[in-house]
């Protein structure tokens, strides 16, 4: 064989190897190279921040996409969007033209659209002990909750609380209601529910600014209220916060009495069942298109339903304005497509509930309105959202179809289940007559993932908070409820690894191929 023939074969082999390896790169890496994503920035809700943080970590790893987010509260996020200082905002309620708390009207000067991103339950996380042992199975009716958060009930052994908990000898201890100090979508959701269901108790109406009262303690952000309750000085405290925070902190949540007379916790399935009764504003000409009407949820008669269930929204631009441009729009649209589909697979693990098909389809249309999206929405046939499968109709929710029913001991009456809720991993022993432990649910009859197996400490340095709930030491990775991305199983090679491999291949080609070509040219392609 001549040298020229040998060189030709070596060049062809090198090129073929490079091409083969290039084709073998993970889709995420090649897509990241082609997409050239621009960093985007958002702010707003802490209610949905645990989900946002996980999704941001996922797309950074898998698609080389940078999504910055600041959980500063829904009210501040909406103001940032109006001011044009962020590319998107997250909120549990829409812009308020006439805020019930008397604050200035919220009127964006550029186009926007609401897009549901995740569902969940607003829970009541608490820190209570009886005889030195933590209570993990507390039950409360809605009117009792409303009285606690207005100061009408101030002791844990109040007759109303004792009636909800026949299996517990409630202690004569002061209740410390922990409320949000900042403008909060969680406060708005909670106060809307109270104003609709218990107007004679809660007379303030819906408000993002929860008023201080009596023995209440105000803290900033979901991590602030959850962090306060989770500390030793928080014994006796109770707060309203998204279920995810209680799961992560390893603390229990209240089982809330629903209209069917069952005490239910806000698991992914109980939220999915409740939200089957939600009505959505379907008037595309309305400023509040896709916003939620939750009266049916509050009054859902399915015994599996959690009454205080709702959605969180991304507010996305439909016009170029402020710091937002079409390059960022391409990134934002890609991120929102991920959120509606693959991201929903992790919602239950994170303490949320995945969006149903009708909202995914509606959200897909909103994505198309984002400048730079190229008019591309979501393909529901390959979406990988756990609430539906290919061929399903929008009226079906796979999660709700398979949701388990509550146990008999969760029914209002003389018995009380002892298994822990939320992130609590222990049961509460009977401390009062009337409870029948044999009525506890078996593993197959519980109300879902939050019956004592979820959450808990994730290890790392235990955080230390001051008496105002501020993190003063530690990493926040232990028993405290600091908002950090959850860690889920490795999904394979990400964009960064893929790009490194591609760079290595190009480097090899740059080093090896030119000398071979040069040698071939010098000899005129002739053999020796």
C-alpha positions in Angstrom: 0.0 0.0 0.0 1.4 3.5 -0.9 1.9 6.2 1.7 -0.7 8.4 0.0 -3.3 5.7 0.2 -2.4 5.1 3.9 -2.7 8.8 4.7 -5.9 9.0 2.9 -7.3 6.1 4.9 -6.0 7.6 8.2 -7.7 11.0 7.4 -11.0 9.4 6.4 -10.8 7.2 9.6 -10.1 10.3 11.8 -13.0 12.2 10.2 -15.3 9.3 10.5 -14.4 8.8 14.2 -14.9 12.5 14.9 -18.3 12.4 13.1 -19.4 9.3 15.0 -18.5 10.7 18.3 -20.2 14.0 17.5 -23.3 12.2 16.6 -23.1 10.2 19.9 -23.2 13.4 21.9 -26.3 13.7 24.2 -29.1 15.6 22.6 -29.0 18.1 25.5 -25.4 19.1 24.6 -26.0 19.5 20.9 -29.1 21.4 21.5 -27.3 23.7 23.9 -24.7 24.4 21.3 -27.3 25.2 18.6 -29.5 27.2 20.9 -26.9 29.7 22.3 -29.2 30.4 25.2 -29.0 33.9 26.8 -29.2 34.2 30.6 -32.6 35.2 31.9 -33.7 36.6 35.3 -36.9 36.4 37.2 -38.2 37.2 40.7 -41.2 36.8 42.9 -42.9 33.9 44.7 -41.3 31.9 47.4 -44.3 29.5 47.5 -43.0 27.9 44.3 -39.3 28.6 44.8 -38.3 25.1 45.7 -39.7 23.9 42.3 -38.1 26.8 40.5 -34.7 26.1 42.1 -34.8 22.4 41.1 -35.8 23.2 37.5 -33.1 25.9 37.2 -30.5 23.4 38.3 -31.8 20.8 35.8 -31.7 23.1 32.8 -28.3 24.4 33.8 -26.9 20.9 33.8 -28.7 19.5 30.9 -29.1 22.4 28.5 -26.4 24.9 29.5 -29.3 27.3 30.2 -28.8 30.0 32.9 -32.0 31.0 34.7 -31.5 33.4 37.6 -34.3 33.7 40.2 -34.8 35.8 43.3 -37.5 34.7 45.7 -38.5 38.1 47.2 -42.3 37.5 47.4 -45.0 37.7 44.8 -45.8 41.4 45.3 -42.2 42.4 44.8 -41.9 40.1 41.7 -44.9 41.7 40.1 -43.5 45.2 40.8 -40.1 44.1 39.2 -42.0 43.0 36.1 -43.8 46.3 35.9 -40.5 48.2 36.3 -38.9 46.1 33.5 -36.0 45.0 35.7 -36.7 41.2 35.2 -37.5 39.0 32.2 -40.3 37.2 34.0 -42.1 37.0 37.4 -43.7 34.3 39.5 -46.9 35.0 41.5 -49.8 33.1 43.1 -52.2 35.9 42.2 -52.5 38.2 39.1 -51.8 41.9 39.0 -54.0 43.8 41.4 -55.8 46.8 39.9 -57.4 47.6 43.2 -55.4 45.9 45.9 -57.6 45.3 48.9 -54.8 46.3 51.3 -54.9 49.9 49.9 -51.5 49.7 48.1 -51.0 51.3 44.7 -52.6 49.7 41.6 -50.4 47.3 39.6 -50.5 48.3 36.0 -47.9 47.0 33.6 -47.1 49.2 30.6 -46.1 46.4 28.3 -47.8 43.2 27.2 -47.8 40.1 29.4 -49.5 36.7 29.8 -50.1 34.4 32.8 -48.9 30.8 32.6 -49.6 28.2 35.3 -46.4 26.5 36.2 -47.1 24.2 39.2 -49.9 23.3 41.6 -49.7 22.7 45.3 -51.3 22.9 48.7 -50.8 25.8 51.2 -50.2 23.8 54.4 -50.0 24.6 58.1 -46.6 23.6 59.4 -46.3 23.4 63.2 -44.0 22.6 66.0 -45.8 21.1 69.0 -44.8 18.6 71.7 -46.9 16.7 74.3 -44.9 15.3 77.2 -41.7 16.1 75.4 -42.6 14.1 72.3 -43.3 15.8 68.9 -46.9 15.8 67.7 -47.0 14.7 64.0 -50.7 14.0 63.4 -52.5 17.3 64.3 -55.9 17.9 62.8 -57.8 21.2 62.4 -61.1 22.4 60.9 -61.1 25.4 58.7 -62.9 27.7 61.2 -60.4 26.8 63.9 -57.5 27.7 61.6 -59.2 31.0 60.8 -59.6 31.7 64.6 -55.9 30.9 65.2 -54.8 33.3 62.6 -57.0 36.1 63.9 -56.1 35.6 67.6 -59.6 34.3 68.6 -57.9 31.0 69.6 -54.7 31.5 71.5 -54.1 28.2 73.4 -53.3 24.8 72.1 -55.8 23.2 74.6 -58.7 25.3 73.3 -61.9 23.3 73.2 -62.1 23.6 69.4 -58.6 22.2 68.9 -59.3 19.4 71.4 -62.5 18.4 69.6 -60.5 18.1 66.3 -57.9 15.8 68.1 -59.6 13.2 70.3 -56.5 11.1 70.4 -54.3 13.9 71.9 -54.2 15.5 75.3 -53.6 19.0 74.1 -51.2 21.1 76.2 -52.0 24.4 77.9 -49.4 26.2 75.8 -49.6 29.5 73.9 -50.0 29.4 70.2 -47.5 31.5 68.2 -49.0 32.2 64.7 -46.1 32.9 62.3 -47.1 35.2 59.4 -45.4 36.7 56.4 -43.9 40.2 56.9 -43.5 40.8 53.1 -46.1 41.0 50.3 -46.9 37.4 49.6 -48.9 35.4 47.2 -49.2 32.7 50.0 -50.8 35.3 52.2 -53.1 36.3 49.4 -54.2 32.7 48.8 -54.7 32.0 52.5 -56.7 35.2 53.1 -58.8 34.7 50.0 -59.8 31.2 51.3 -60.6 32.6 54.7 -62.6 35.5 53.3 -64.6 33.1 51.1 -65.2 30.4 53.7 -65.2 32.2 57.0 -66.2 35.8 56.4 -67.6 36.3 59.9 -64.1 35.4 61.3 -61.8 36.9 58.7 -63.2 40.3 57.7 -60.1 41.8 55.9 -60.7 40.2 52.5 -57.8 39.0 50.3 -54.5 40.7 51.0 -50.9 40.1 50.2 -49.9 41.9 53.4 -50.9 39.8 56.4 -51.8 42.1 59.4 -50.0 41.6 62.7 -52.1 40.7 65.6 -51.8 39.5 69.2 -49.1 36.9 69.7 -48.2 36.7 66.0 -44.6 36.7 64.7 -43.8 38.1 61.3 -41.1 36.6 59.1 -39.9 37.3 55.6 -40.4 34.7 52.9 -41.5 31.0 53.0 -38.1 30.0 54.2 -38.3 32.6 57.0 -41.7 31.4 58.4 -40.7 27.7 58.0 -37.3 28.4 59.5 -38.8 30.0 62.6 -41.2 27.1 63.2 -38.5 24.4 62.7 -36.3 25.8 65.5 -36.4 24.8 69.2 -37.6 28.3 70.1 -40.4 27.7 67.6 -42.2 25.2 69.8 -45.8 26.1 70.0 -45.7 27.9 66.6 -47.7 27.3 63.5 -47.4 28.9 60.0 -49.0 28.8 56.6 -46.5 27.8 53.9 -46.3 25.6 50.8 -46.2 21.9 51.6 -42.7 21.6 50.0 -41.1 23.5 52.9 -42.5 21.3 55.6 -41.4 18.2 53.7 -37.9 19.5 53.3 -37.7 20.7 56.9 -38.8 17.2 58.2 -41.8 18.8 60.0 -45.4 17.8 60.1 -48.4 19.7 58.6 -52.0 19.9 59.8 -54.6 17.6 58.3 -57.3 20.0 57.2 -61.0 19.1 57.4 -62.7 19.1 54.0 -66.4 19.3 53.1 -66.8 15.5 53.2 -65.8 15.4 56.9 -62.3 14.0 56.4 -59.0 15.4 57.6 -56.6 15.5 54.6 -53.0 16.6 54.1 -51.9 18.4 50.8 -50.2 15.5 49.0 -49.8 15.6 45.2 -52.8 13.4 44.7 -55.1 15.2 47.2 -54.3 18.5 45.5 -54.9 17.0 42.1 -58.3 15.7 43.2 -59.3 19.1 44.6 -58.2 21.1 41.6 -60.5 19.0 39.3 -63.1 21.4 40.7 -61.1 24.6 39.8 -62.5 26.9 37.1 -60.1 28.7 34.9 -60.8 32.0 33.2 -60.9 31.0 29.5 -61.7 34.4 28.1 -58.6 35.2 26.0 -59.7 38.8 25.8 -59.5 39.2 29.5 -56.5 40.6 31.4 -56.9 37.6 33.7 -56.9 34.8 31.1 -55.9 31.5 32.7 -56.2 32.8 36.3 -57.9 30.5 38.8 -61.4 30.6 40.4 -61.2 28.3 43.4 -64.6 28.4 45.0 -65.3 24.8 43.8 -61.9 23.7 45.2 -62.7 25.1 48.6 -66.0 23.2 48.6 -65.0 20.0 46.9 -67.0 17.1 48.2 -64.6 14.3 47.2 -63.2 13.0 50.5 -59.7 12.9 49.1 -59.6 16.6 48.3 -57.4 19.1 50.1 -59.4 22.4 50.4 -56.6 24.9 50.2 -55.1 23.9 46.8 -54.1 26.3 44.0 -51.7 27.1 41.2 -48.7 29.3 40.9 -48.1 31.4 37.7 -45.3 32.7 35.6 -45.9 36.2 34.3 -44.2 36.2 30.9 -43.7 39.2 28.5 -45.5 39.3 25.1 -43.6 42.4 24.0 -40.0 43.5 24.1 -39.5 45.9 26.9 -37.1 46.8 29.8 -34.2 44.4 29.9 -36.1 41.7 27.9 -35.4 41.1 24.2 -36.0 38.3 21.7 -32.8 36.5 22.4 -33.9 36.1 26.0 -37.3 35.2 24.8 -35.9 32.2 23.0 -34.4 31.0 26.4 -37.6 31.8 28.4 -39.8 29.9 25.9 -37.5 26.9 26.1 -37.4 27.0 29.9 -41.2 27.2 30.1 -41.6 24.3 27.7 -39.4 22.3 30.0 -41.4 23.4 33.1 -44.8 22.3 31.6 -43.5 18.9 30.6 -40.4 17.2 32.0 -40.3 19.5 35.0 -43.7 18.3 36.2 -42.3 14.8 36.7 -40.5 16.1 39.8 -43.4 18.1 41.3 -44.6 15.4 43.7 -41.1 14.6 44.9 -40.6 18.3 45.7 -43.9 18.7 47.6 -46.1 20.0 44.8 -48.6 18.6 42.4 -48.1 18.4 38.6 -50.2 20.5 36.2 -53.1 18.8 34.4 -53.3 18.5 30.7 -55.8 21.4 30.2 -53.4 23.8 31.8 -50.4 22.5 29.9 -52.3 23.0 26.6 -53.3 26.5 27.7 -49.8 27.3 28.9 -48.4 26.1 25.5 -50.5 28.8 23.8 -49.0 31.4 26.1 -45.5 30.4 25.3 -46.1 31.0 21.7 -46.8 34.7 22.5 -43.3 35.2 24.0 -41.2 37.2 21.5 -38.3 35.0 20.3 -40.3 31.7 20.9 -40.7 31.2 17.2 -44.3 30.4 17.8 -43.3 27.0 19.2 -45.4 25.6 22.1 -45.6 22.1 23.6 -46.2 18.8 21.9 -48.6 17.0 24.3 -48.0 13.7 22.6 -44.4 13.6 23.9 -44.7 15.9 26.9 -43.8 13.4 29.6 -46.1 15.1 32.1 -47.3 12.5 34.7 -50.9 13.7 34.7 -51.7 12.6 31.2 -50.5 10.2 28.5 -50.7 10.2 24.7 -54.3 10.0 23.6 -55.8 11.4 26.9 -58.4 14.1 26.8 -57.9 17.4 28.8 -60.6 16.4 31.2 -58.6 13.4 32.5 -56.0 13.5 35.2 -54.0 10.3 35.7 -52.9 11.4 39.2 -56.5 12.1 40.4 -57.7 8.8 38.9 -55.3 6.8 41.0 -55.4 8.9 44.2 -56.0 6.8 47.3 -58.8 7.4 49.8 -58.3 8.5 53.4 -58.4 6.0 56.1 -61.5 5.6 58.4 -59.5 7.1 61.3 -59.1 10.4 59.2 -62.9 10.9 59.4 -64.2 13.4 61.9 -65.2 11.5 65.0 -63.8 9.8 68.1 -60.8 8.2 66.4 -57.6 9.7 65.1 -54.8 8.3 62.9 -51.4 8.4 64.5 -49.1 8.3 61.5 -47.0 11.5 60.9 -47.7 13.9 58.1 -45.6 16.2 55.8 -41.9 15.6 56.4 -42.3 13.9 59.8 -41.0 10.4 59.9 -42.5 9.3 63.3 -46.0 8.5 64.5 -47.6 10.2 67.5 -48.6 7.8 70.3 -52.1 8.0 71.7 -52.2 10.5 74.6 -55.9 10.7 75.2 -58.8 8.3 75.5 -61.0 7.7 72.5 -58.3 7.0 69.9 -58.1 3.6 68.4 -54.7 2.9 67.0 -55.9 -0.1 65.1 -57.7 2.3 62.8 -54.5 3.7 61.5 -54.1 3.4 57.7 -51.9 0.7 56.2 -49.3 1.6 53.6 -51.8 1.0 50.9 -54.6 3.1 52.4 -52.8 6.3 53.4 -53.4 9.6 51.7 -50.3 9.6 49.7 -46.6 10.5 49.8 -46.8 12.7 52.8 -47.7 10.1 55.5 -44.5 10.0 57.2 -42.0 9.0 54.6 -41.1 12.2 52.9 -38.8 15.0 53.6 -36.5 15.0 56.6 -33.1 16.3 57.1 -30.9 16.1 54.0 -27.6 16.2 55.9 -24.9 18.8 55.8 -24.1 21.4 58.4 -27.1 22.2 60.6 -28.3 25.8 60.2 -28.7 28.2 63.2 -31.3 30.9 63.3 -31.8 33.8 65.6 -35.1 34.3 67.4 -36.3 36.4 64.5 -35.8 33.5 62.1 -32.7 34.9 60.3 -30.0 32.4 59.3 -26.9 33.2 61.3 -24.9 30.0 60.9 -24.7 26.8 59.0 -25.4 26.0 55.4 -29.1 25.5 55.7 -28.8 21.9 54.6 -29.9 20.3 57.9 -33.1 20.5 59.8 -33.9 24.1 58.9 -36.2 25.0 56.1 -33.9 27.2 53.9 -34.9 27.2 50.2 -32.3 25.2 48.3 -32.6 23.1 45.2 -33.5 19.5 45.9 -31.1 16.8 44.7 -32.6 14.1 42.5 -31.1 11.1 40.7 -28.5 11.8 38.1 -30.1 11.9 34.6 -26.9 11.2 32.7 -24.4 13.4 30.9 -25.3 17.0 31.0 -24.6 19.9 28.6 -21.3 20.9 30.3 -19.9 17.4 30.0 -21.1 17.1 26.4 -19.5 20.4 25.5 -16.2 19.3 27.1 -16.3 16.1 25.1 -17.0 18.1 21.9 -14.2 20.5 22.6 -11.8 17.6 23.2 -12.8 16.1 19.8 -12.2 19.3 18.0 -8.9 19.7 19.8 -7.8 16.3 18.7 -8.8 17.0 15.2 -7.0 20.3 15.2 -3.8 18.7 16.5 -3.7 15.4 14.5 -5.3 16.2 11.1 -3.2 19.3 10.0 0.2 17.6 10.2 -1.1 14.6 8.3 -2.5 16.9 5.6 0.7 18.9 5.5 2.8 15.8 5.1 0.6 14.6 2.3 0.7 17.9 0.5 4.6 18.1 0.7 5.0 14.8 -1.0 2.4 15.7 -3.6 0.3 12.7 -2.4 3.0 10.4 -3.8 4.2 7.3 -2.0 7.9 6.7 -1.3 
